[in-house]
Each structure stands twice: as C-alpha cells, then as structure tokens.
Amino acid sequence: MAVPKRRTSRSNTRTRRARWRATPPDLVPITVSGRRHLVPRRLVRAYQRGLLPPPA
C-alpha cells in the first residue's frame, strides 16, 4: 500500500474530499407484469426473475 512521504495540508485534503462525488446508477427501463419501471442495470435480472418486488 502506498504511504505518503509527508503530510498533506488540511486545505488540500478538504478540497480533494469535497470534489469526490458518487455517480448515480444508470436506470434501465424494464417491463414487469405489463408495467414499465426504471431500475438499476445490475438489478434487471433480479426483477425479471421475481426475486425483488416491482418498484413503486
């Protein structure tokens, strides 16, 4: 694991943390029991198989 050679300033640390953003999941349209829903791509198979209830 990389170890810094010297301490970074508080302002540099805080600006780096402030710029980080989580990206929202890309939603894919699927049809479950005749209704169209937008669900995350990684959960499409679970909704199609009936493992998860359809979103409201």
N, CA, C and O atoms as a Tripos MOL2 file, in Angstrom:
@<TRIPOS>MOLECULE
protein
  224   223    56     0     0
PROTEIN
NO_CHARGES

@<TRIPOS>ATOM
      1 N           0.8370   -1.1770    0.0000 N.3       1 MET1
      2 CA          0.0000    0.0000    0.0000 C.3       1 MET1
      3 C           0.8800    1.2380    0.0000 C.2       1 MET1
      4 O           1.9120    1.2680    0.6710 O.2       1 MET1
      5 N           0.4810    2.2520   -0.7440 N.am      2 ALA2
      6 CA          1.2740    3.4710   -0.8400 C.3       2 ALA2
      7 C           1.1880    4.2660    0.4600 C.2       2 ALA2
      8 O           0.1110    4.4350    1.0320 O.2       2 ALA2
      9 N           2.3420    4.7500    0.9120 N.am      3 VAL3
     10 CA          2.4050    5.5580    2.1240 C.3       3 VAL3
     11 C           2.9760    6.9130    1.7500 C.2       3 VAL3
     12 O           4.0400    6.9770    1.1340 O.2       3 VAL3
     13 N           2.2910    8.0110    2.1090 N.am      4 PRO4
     14 CA          2.8150    9.3320    1.7460 C.3       4 PRO4
     15 C           4.1100    9.6460    2.4820 C.2       4 PRO4
     16 O           4.2830    9.2690    3.6410 O.2       4 PRO4
     17 N           5.0240   10.3440    1.7960 N.am      5 LYS5
     18 CA          6.3020   10.6870    2.4200 C.3       5 LYS5
     19 C           6.1630   11.8500    3.3860 C.2       5 LYS5
     20 O           6.9310   11.9610    4.3410 O.2       5 LYS5
     21 N           5.1930   12.7120    3.1460 N.am      6 ARG6
     22 CA          4.9870   13.8340    4.0610 C.3       6 ARG6
     23 C           3.5120   14.1460    4.1660 C.2       6 ARG6
     24 O           2.7010   13.7200    3.3430 O.2       6 ARG6
     25 N           3.1910   14.8870    5.1820 N.am      7 ARG7
     26 CA          1.7970   15.2020    5.4760 C.3       7 ARG7
     27 C           1.2380   16.1960    4.4610 C.2       7 ARG7
     28 O           1.9120   17.1560    4.0880 O.2       7 ARG7
     29 N           0.0080   15.9640    4.0190 N.am      8 THR8
     30 CA         -0.6410   16.9210    3.1290 C.3       8 THR8
     31 C          -1.3950   17.9460    3.9680 C.2       8 THR8
     32 O          -1.8840   17.6420    5.0560 O.2       8 THR8
     33 N          -1.4770   19.1440    3.4490 N.am      9 SER9
     34 CA         -2.1180   20.2130    4.2130 C.3       9 SER9
     35 C          -3.6140   19.9590    4.3560 C.2       9 SER9
     36 O          -4.2020   19.1850    3.6010 O.2       9 SER9
     37 N          -4.2010   20.6110    5.3140 N.am     10 ARG10
     38 CA         -5.6270   20.4440    5.5660 C.3      10 ARG10
     39 C          -6.4600   20.9560    4.3980 C.2      10 ARG10
     40 O          -7.4720   20.3480    4.0500 O.2      10 ARG10
     41 N          -6.0510   22.0620    3.7870 N.am     11 SER11
     42 CA         -6.8220   22.6040    2.6650 C.3      11 SER11
     43 C          -6.7760   21.6800    1.4550 C.2      11 SER11
     44 O          -7.7830   21.5100    0.7680 O.2      11 SER11
     45 N          -5.6070   21.0770    1.1830 N.am     12 ASN12
     46 CA         -5.5320   20.1300    0.0740 C.3      12 ASN12
     47 C          -6.4030   18.9050    0.3300 C.2      12 ASN12
     48 O          -7.0660   18.4120   -0.5830 O.2      12 ASN12
     49 N          -6.4030   18.4170    1.5530 N.am     13 THR13
     50 CA         -7.2000   17.2540    1.8830 C.3      13 THR13
     51 C          -8.6850   17.5620    1.7440 C.2      13 THR13
     52 O          -9.4420   16.7590    1.1970 O.2      13 THR13
     53 N          -9.0940   18.7120    2.2340 N.am     14 ARG14
     54 CA        -10.5180   19.0430    2.2010 C.3      14 ARG14
     55 C         -11.0100   19.3370    0.7880 C.2      14 ARG14
     56 O         -12.1460   18.9990    0.4560 O.2      14 ARG14
     57 N         -10.1820   19.9580   -0.0520 N.am     15 THR15
     58 CA        -10.6290   20.1890   -1.4230 C.3      15 THR15
     59 C         -10.7270   18.8740   -2.1850 C.2      15 THR15
     60 O         -11.6280   18.7040   -3.0070 O.2      15 THR15
     61 N          -9.8140   17.9410   -1.9250 N.am     16 ARG16
     62 CA         -9.8900   16.6360   -2.5780 C.3      16 ARG16
     63 C         -11.1550   15.9040   -2.1630 C.2      16 ARG16
     64 O         -11.8260   15.3030   -3.0020 O.2      16 ARG16
     65 N         -11.4840   15.9480   -0.8960 N.am     17 ARG17
     66 CA        -12.6780   15.2600   -0.4120 C.3      17 ARG17
     67 C         -13.9500   15.9380   -0.9080 C.2      17 ARG17
     68 O         -14.9540   15.2690   -1.1530 O.2      17 ARG17
     69 N         -13.9160   17.2470   -1.0560 N.am     18 ALA18
     70 CA        -15.1130   17.9750   -1.4800 C.3      18 ALA18
     71 C         -15.4360   17.7100   -2.9450 C.2      18 ALA18
     72 O         -16.6020   17.7800   -3.3360 O.2      18 ALA18
     73 N         -14.4450   17.4100   -3.7530 N.am     19 ARG19
     74 CA        -14.6880   17.1810   -5.1810 C.3      19 ARG19
     75 C         -15.1890   15.7950   -5.4860 C.2      19 ARG19
     76 O         -15.7340   15.5620   -6.5640 O.2      19 ARG19
     77 N         -15.0170   14.8570   -4.5560 N.am     20 TRP20
     78 CA        -15.4480   13.4930   -4.8090 C.3      20 TRP20
     79 C         -16.9610   13.4300   -4.8300 C.2      20 TRP20
     80 O         -17.6180   13.9640   -3.9370 O.2      20 TRP20
     81 N         -17.5170   12.7850   -5.8330 N.am     21 ARG21
     82 CA        -18.9590   12.6210   -5.9400 C.3      21 ARG21
     83 C         -19.2630   11.1720   -6.3260 C.2      21 ARG21
     84 O         -18.5700   10.5780   -7.1520 O.2      21 ARG21
     85 N         -20.2790   10.6330   -5.7310 N.am     22 ALA22
     86 CA        -20.7380    9.3090   -6.1260 C.3      22 ALA22
     87 C         -21.6030    9.4640   -7.3740 C.2      22 ALA22
     88 O         -22.4300   10.3730   -7.4490 O.2      22 ALA22
     89 N         -21.4160    8.5880   -8.3430 N.am     23 THR23
     90 CA        -22.2130    8.6840   -9.5650 C.3      23 THR23
     91 C         -23.5220    7.9310   -9.3530 C.2      23 THR23
     92 O         -23.5150    6.8230   -8.8170 O.2      23 THR23
     93 N         -24.6420    8.5160   -9.7650 N.am     24 PRO24
     94 CA        -25.9230    7.8150   -9.6060 C.3      24 PRO24
     95 C         -25.9840    6.6200  -10.5440 C.2      24 PRO24
     96 O         -25.3920    6.6530  -11.6220 O.2      24 PRO24
     97 N         -26.6880    5.5680  -10.1550 N.am     25 PRO25
     98 CA        -26.7700    4.3890  -11.0150 C.3      25 PRO25
     99 C         -27.5630    4.6940  -12.2760 C.2      25 PRO25
    100 O         -28.5490    5.4310  -12.2360 O.2      25 PRO25
    101 N         -27.1260    4.1220  -13.4020 N.am     26 ASP26
    102 CA        -27.8680    4.3330  -14.6410 C.3      26 ASP26
    103 C         -29.1030    3.4460  -14.6240 C.2      26 ASP26
    104 O         -29.0100    2.2410  -14.3890 O.2      26 ASP26
    105 N         -30.2670    4.0520  -14.8750 N.am     27 LEU27
    106 CA        -31.5370    3.3530  -14.7970 C.3      27 LEU27
    107 C         -31.9390    2.8530  -16.1760 C.2      27 LEU27
    108 O         -31.7980    3.5570  -17.1760 O.2      27 LEU27
    109 N         -32.4430    1.6270  -16.2110 N.am     28 VAL28
    110 CA        -32.8110    0.9610  -17.4500 C.3      28 VAL28
    111 C         -34.3130    0.6730  -17.4010 C.2      28 VAL28
    112 O         -34.8120    0.1880  -16.3860 O.2      28 VAL28
    113 N         -35.0380    0.9640  -18.4810 N.am     29 PRO29
    114 CA        -36.4660    0.6330  -18.4670 C.3      29 PRO29
    115 C         -36.6930   -0.8650  -18.6720 C.2      29 PRO29
    116 O         -36.1390   -1.4660  -19.5930 O.2      29 PRO29
    117 N         -37.5080   -1.4530  -17.8090 N.am     30 ILE30
    118 CA        -37.9010   -2.8520  -17.9690 C.3      30 ILE30
    119 C         -39.4170   -2.9440  -17.7940 C.2      30 ILE30
    120 O         -40.0420   -2.0520  -17.2210 O.2      30 ILE30
    121 N         -39.9860   -4.0150  -18.2870 N.am     31 THR31
    122 CA        -41.4270   -4.2360  -18.1580 C.3      31 THR31
    123 C         -41.6550   -5.4330  -17.2490 C.2      31 THR31
    124 O         -41.2300   -6.5480  -17.5530 O.2      31 THR31
    125 N         -42.3340   -5.1920  -16.1280 N.am     32 VAL32
    126 CA        -42.6550   -6.2500  -15.1750 C.3      32 VAL32
    127 C         -44.1700   -6.2900  -15.0340 C.2      32 VAL32
    128 O         -44.7910   -5.3030  -14.6410 O.2      32 VAL32
    129 N         -44.7510   -7.4190  -15.3540 N.am     33 SER33
    130 CA        -46.1970   -7.6440  -15.2950 C.3      33 SER33
    131 C         -46.9760   -6.5330  -16.0050 C.2      33 SER33
    132 O         -47.9660   -6.0180  -15.4860 O.2      33 SER33
    133 N         -46.5070   -6.1800  -17.1960 N.am     34 GLY34
    134 CA        -47.2150   -5.2190  -18.0300 C.3      34 GLY34
    135 C         -46.9990   -3.7560  -17.6920 C.2      34 GLY34
    136 O         -47.5800   -2.8890  -18.3450 O.2      34 GLY34
    137 N         -46.1820   -3.4550  -16.6920 N.am     35 ARG35
    138 CA        -45.9040   -2.0610  -16.3220 C.3      35 ARG35
    139 C         -44.4330   -1.7630  -16.5290 C.2      35 ARG35
    140 O         -43.5790   -2.6230  -16.3140 O.2      35 ARG35
    141 N         -44.1420   -0.5460  -16.9470 N.am     36 ARG36
    142 CA        -42.7690   -0.1320  -17.2370 C.3      36 ARG36
    143 C         -42.1570    0.4910  -15.9920 C.2      36 ARG36
    144 O         -42.7530    1.3780  -15.3800 O.2      36 ARG36
    145 N         -40.9770    0.0310  -15.6180 N.am     37 HIS37
    146 CA        -40.2670    0.5430  -14.4490 C.3      37 HIS37
    147 C         -38.8460    0.8970  -14.8390 C.2      37 HIS37
    148 O         -38.2880    0.3150  -15.7690 O.2      37 HIS37
    149 N         -38.2570    1.8530  -14.1290 N.am     38 LEU38
    150 CA        -36.8460    2.1980  -14.2900 C.3      38 LEU38
    151 C         -36.0930    1.6250  -13.0990 C.2      38 LEU38
    152 O         -36.3480    1.9950  -11.9530 O.2      38 LEU38
    153 N         -35.1630    0.7180  -13.3800 N.am     39 VAL39
    154 CA        -34.4020    0.0660  -12.3220 C.3      39 VAL39
    155 C         -32.9150    0.1330  -12.6580 C.2      39 VAL39
    156 O         -32.5570    0.2830  -13.8260 O.2      39 VAL39
    157 N         -32.0430    0.0220  -11.6530 N.am     40 PRO40
    158 CA        -30.6050   -0.0210  -11.9340 C.3      40 PRO40
    159 C         -30.2520   -1.2300  -12.7940 C.2      40 PRO40
    160 O         -30.8620   -2.2930  -12.6820 O.2      40 PRO40
    161 N         -29.2630   -1.0460  -13.6460 N.am     41 ARG41
    162 CA        -28.8910   -2.0870  -14.6090 C.3      41 ARG41
    163 C         -28.5010   -3.3920  -13.9260 C.2      41 ARG41
    164 O         -28.8170   -4.4710  -14.4290 O.2      41 ARG41
    165 N         -27.8240   -3.3070  -12.7960 N.am     42 ARG42
    166 CA        -27.3520   -4.5260  -12.1430 C.3      42 ARG42
    167 C         -28.4610   -5.3160  -11.4790 C.2      42 ARG42
    168 O         -28.2360   -6.4590  -11.0800 O.2      42 ARG42
    169 N         -29.6770   -4.7360  -11.3430 N.am     43 LEU43
    170 CA        -30.7800   -5.4400  -10.7080 C.3      43 LEU43
    171 C         -31.8390   -5.9110  -11.6910 C.2      43 LEU43
    172 O         -32.8750   -6.4290  -11.2740 O.2      43 LEU43
    173 N         -31.6020   -5.7420  -13.0000 N.am     44 VAL44
    174 CA        -32.6000   -6.0930  -14.0060 C.3      44 VAL44
    175 C         -32.9600   -7.5730  -13.9230 C.2      44 VAL44
    176 O         -34.1400   -7.9230  -13.9470 O.2      44 VAL44
    177 N         -31.9650   -8.4370  -13.8280 N.am     45 ARG45
    178 CA        -32.2290   -9.8770  -13.8020 C.3      45 ARG45
    179 C         -33.0280  -10.2700  -12.5590 C.2      45 ARG45
    180 O         -33.8930  -11.1430  -12.6340 O.2      45 ARG45
    181 N         -32.7510   -9.6410  -11.4270 N.am     46 ALA46
    182 CA        -33.4710   -9.9670  -10.1970 C.3      46 ALA46
    183 C         -34.9450   -9.5830  -10.3160 C.2      46 ALA46
    184 O         -35.8130  -10.3220   -9.8520 O.2      46 ALA46
    185 N         -35.2390   -8.4350  -10.9320 N.am     47 TYR47
    186 CA        -36.6290   -8.0340  -11.1230 C.3      47 TYR47
    187 C         -37.3260   -8.9590  -12.1160 C.2      47 TYR47
    188 O         -38.4860   -9.3170  -11.9120 O.2      47 TYR47
    189 N         -36.6470   -9.3450  -13.1730 N.am     48 GLN48
    190 CA        -37.2530  -10.2120  -14.1740 C.3      48 GLN48
    191 C         -37.5500  -11.6070  -13.6210 C.2      48 GLN48
    192 O         -38.5360  -12.2350  -14.0060 O.2      48 GLN48
    193 N         -36.7060  -12.0810  -12.7310 N.am     49 ARG49
    194 CA        -36.8980  -13.4160  -12.1430 C.3      49 ARG49
    195 C         -37.9100  -13.3980  -10.9970 C.2      49 ARG49
    196 O         -38.3570  -14.4540  -10.5500 O.2      49 ARG49
    197 N         -38.2710  -12.2110  -10.5240 N.am     50 GLY50
    198 CA        -39.2370  -12.1060   -9.4260 C.3      50 GLY50
    199 C         -38.6060  -12.1800   -8.0610 C.2      50 GLY50
    200 O         -39.3110  -12.3870   -7.0730 O.2      50 GLY50
    201 N         -37.2950  -12.0180   -7.9700 N.am     51 LEU51
    202 CA        -36.6270  -12.0650   -6.6730 C.3      51 LEU51
    203 C         -36.8630  -10.7890   -5.8840 C.2      51 LEU51
    204 O         -36.8350  -10.8110   -4.6530 O.2      51 LEU51
    205 N         -37.0960   -9.6760   -6.5730 N.am     52 LEU52
    206 CA        -37.3860   -8.4020   -5.9220 C.3      52 LEU52
    207 C         -38.7800   -7.9460   -6.3310 C.2      52 LEU52
    208 O         -39.1860   -8.1500   -7.4750 O.2      52 LEU52
    209 N         -39.5250   -7.3250   -5.4020 N.am     53 PRO53
    210 CA        -40.8430   -6.8210   -5.7840 C.3      53 PRO53
    211 C         -40.6930   -5.6260   -6.7120 C.2      53 PRO53
    212 O         -39.7200   -4.8840   -6.5870 O.2      53 PRO53
    213 N         -41.6260   -5.4120   -7.6430 N.am     54 PRO54
    214 CA        -41.5160   -4.2810   -8.5590 C.3      54 PRO54
    215 C         -41.4890   -2.9550   -7.8080 C.2      54 PRO54
    216 O         -42.2040   -2.7990   -6.8180 O.2      54 PRO54
    217 N         -40.6880   -2.0100   -8.2500 N.am     55 PRO55
    218 CA        -40.6200   -0.7270   -7.5440 C.3      55 PRO55
    219 C         -41.9520    0.0130   -7.6380 C.2      55 PRO55
    220 O         -42.7100   -0.1750   -8.5900 O.2      55 PRO55
    221 N         -42.2200    0.8310   -6.6700 N.am     56 ALA56
    222 CA        -43.4890    1.5540   -6.6340 C.3      56 ALA56
    223 C         -43.5490    2.6850   -7.6280 C.2      56 ALA56
    224 O         -44.5600    3.3820   -7.7090 O.2      56 ALA56
@<TRIPOS>BOND
     1     1     2 1
     2     2     3 1
     3     3     4 2
     4     3     5 am
     5     5     6 1
     6     6     7 1
     7     7     8 2
     8     7     9 am
     9     9    10 1
    10    10    11 1
    11    11    12 2
    12    11    13 am
    13    13    14 1
    14    14    15 1
    15    15    16 2
    16    15    17 am
    17    17    18 1
    18    18    19 1
    19    19    20 2
    20    19    21 am
    21    21    22 1
    22    22    23 1
    23    23    24 2
    24    23    25 am
    25    25    26 1
    26    26    27 1
    27    27    28 2
    28    27    29 am
    29    29    30 1
    30    30    31 1
    31    31    32 2
    32    31    33 am
    33    33    34 1
    34    34    35 1
    35    35    36 2
    36    35    37 am
    37    37    38 1
    38    38    39 1
    39    39    40 2
    40    39    41 am
    41    41    42 1
    42    42    43 1
    43    43    44 2
    44    43    45 am
    45    45    46 1
    46    46    47 1
    47    47    48 2
    48    47    49 am
    49    49    50 1
    50    50    51 1
    51    51    52 2
    52    51    53 am
    53    53    54 1
    54    54    55 1
    55    55    56 2
    56    55    57 am
    57    57    58 1
    58    58    59 1
    59    59    60 2
    60    59    61 am
    61    61    62 1
    62    62    63 1
    63    63    64 2
    64    63    65 am
    65    65    66 1
    66    66    67 1
    67    67    68 2
    68    67    69 am
    69    69    70 1
    70    70    71 1
    71    71    72 2
    72    71    73 am
    73    73    74 1
    74    74    75 1
    75    75    76 2
    76    75    77 am
    77    77    78 1
    78    78    79 1
    79    79    80 2
    80    79    81 am
    81    81    82 1
    82    82    83 1
    83    83    84 2
    84    83    85 am
    85    85    86 1
    86    86    87 1
    87    87    88 2
    88    87    89 am
    89    89    90 1
    90    90    91 1
    91    91    92 2
    92    91    93 am
    93    93    94 1
    94    94    95 1
    95    95    96 2
    96    95    97 am
    97    97    98 1
    98    98    99 1
    99    99   100 2
   100    99   101 am
   101   101   102 1
   102   102   103 1
   103   103   104 2
   104   103   105 am
   105   105   106 1
   106   106   107 1
   107   107   108 2
   108   107   109 am
   109   109   110 1
   110   110   111 1
   111   111   112 2
   112   111   113 am
   113   113   114 1
   114   114   115 1
   115   115   116 2
   116   115   117 am
   117   117   118 1
   118   118   119 1
   119   119   120 2
   120   119   121 am
   121   121   122 1
   122   122   123 1
   123   123   124 2
   124   123   125 am
   125   125   126 1
   126   126   127 1
   127   127   128 2
   128   127   129 am
   129   129   130 1
   130   130   131 1
   131   131   132 2
   132   131   133 am
   133   133   134 1
   134   134   135 1
   135   135   136 2
   136   135   137 am
   137   137   138 1
   138   138   139 1
   139   139   140 2
   140   139   141 am
   141   141   142 1
   142   142   143 1
   143   143   144 2
   144   143   145 am
   145   145   146 1
   146   146   147 1
   147   147   148 2
   148   147   149 am
   149   149   150 1
   150   150   151 1
   151   151   152 2
   152   151   153 am
   153   153   154 1
   154   154   155 1
   155   155   156 2
   156   155   157 am
   157   157   158 1
   158   158   159 1
   159   159   160 2
   160   159   161 am
   161   161   162 1
   162   162   163 1
   163   163   164 2
   164   163   165 am
   165   165   166 1
   166   166   167 1
   167   167   168 2
   168   167   169 am
   169   169   170 1
   170   170   171 1
   171   171   172 2
   172   171   173 am
   173   173   174 1
   174   174   175 1
   175   175   176 2
   176   175   177 am
   177   177   178 1
   178   178   179 1
   179   179   180 2
   180   179   181 am
   181   181   182 1
   182   182   183 1
   183   183   184 2
   184   183   185 am
   185   185   186 1
   186   186   187 1
   187   187   188 2
   188   187   189 am
   189   189   190 1
   190   190   191 1
   191   191   192 2
   192   191   193 am
   193   193   194 1
   194   194   195 1
   195   195   196 2
   196   195   197 am
   197   197   198 1
   198   198   199 1
   199   199   200 2
   200   199   201 am
   201   201   202 1
   202   202   203 1
   203   203   204 2
   204   203   205 am
   205   205   206 1
   206   206   207 1
   207   207   208 2
   208   207   209 am
   209   209   210 1
   210   210   211 1
   211   211   212 2
   212   211   213 am
   213   213   214 1
   214   214   215 1
   215   215   216 2
   216   215   217 am
   217   217   218 1
   218   218   219 1
   219   219   220 2
   220   219   221 am
   221   221   222 1
   222   222   223 1
   223   223   224 2
@<TRIPOS>SUBSTRUCTURE
     1 MET1         2 RESIDUE 1 A MET
     2 ALA2         6 RESIDUE 1 A ALA
     3 VAL3        10 RESIDUE 1 A VAL
     4 PRO4        14 RESIDUE 1 A PRO
     5 LYS5        18 RESIDUE 1 A LYS
     6 ARG6        22 RESIDUE 1 A ARG
     7 ARG7        26 RESIDUE 1 A ARG
     8 THR8        30 RESIDUE 1 A THR
     9 SER9        34 RESIDUE 1 A SER
    10 ARG10       38 RESIDUE 1 A ARG
    11 SER11       42 RESIDUE 1 A SER
    12 ASN12       46 RESIDUE 1 A ASN
    13 THR13       50 RESIDUE 1 A THR
    14 ARG14       54 RESIDUE 1 A ARG
    15 THR15       58 RESIDUE 1 A THR
    16 ARG16       62 RESIDUE 1 A ARG
    17 ARG17       66 RESIDUE 1 A ARG
    18 ALA18       70 RESIDUE 1 A ALA
    19 ARG19       74 RESIDUE 1 A ARG
    20 TRP20       78 RESIDUE 1 A TRP
    21 ARG21       82 RESIDUE 1 A ARG
    22 ALA22       86 RESIDUE 1 A ALA
    23 THR23       90 RESIDUE 1 A THR
    24 PRO24       94 RESIDUE 1 A PRO
    25 PRO25       98 RESIDUE 1 A PRO
    26 ASP26      102 RESIDUE 1 A ASP
    27 LEU27      106 RESIDUE 1 A LEU
    28 VAL28      110 RESIDUE 1 A VAL
    29 PRO29      114 RESIDUE 1 A PRO
    30 ILE30      118 RESIDUE 1 A ILE
    31 THR31      122 RESIDUE 1 A THR
    32 VAL32      126 RESIDUE 1 A VAL
    33 SER33      130 RESIDUE 1 A SER
    34 GLY34      134 RESIDUE 1 A GLY
    35 ARG35      138 RESIDUE 1 A ARG
    36 ARG36      142 RESIDUE 1 A ARG
    37 HIS37      146 RESIDUE 1 A HIS
    38 LEU38      150 RESIDUE 1 A LEU
    39 VAL39      154 RESIDUE 1 A VAL
    40 PRO40      158 RESIDUE 1 A PRO
    41 ARG41      162 RESIDUE 1 A ARG
    42 ARG42      166 RESIDUE 1 A ARG
    43 LEU43      170 RESIDUE 1 A LEU
    44 VAL44      174 RESIDUE 1 A VAL
    45 ARG45      178 RESIDUE 1 A ARG
    46 ALA46      182 RESIDUE 1 A ALA
    47 TYR47      186 RESIDUE 1 A TYR
    48 GLN48      190 RESIDUE 1 A GLN
    49 ARG49      194 RESIDUE 1 A ARG
    50 GLY50      198 RESIDUE 1 A GLY
    51 LEU51      202 RESIDUE 1 A LEU
    52 LEU52      206 RESIDUE 1 A LEU
    53 PRO53      210 RESIDUE 1 A PRO
    54 PRO54      214 RESIDUE 1 A PRO
    55 PRO55      218 RESIDUE 1 A PRO
    56 ALA56      222 RESIDUE 1 A ALA
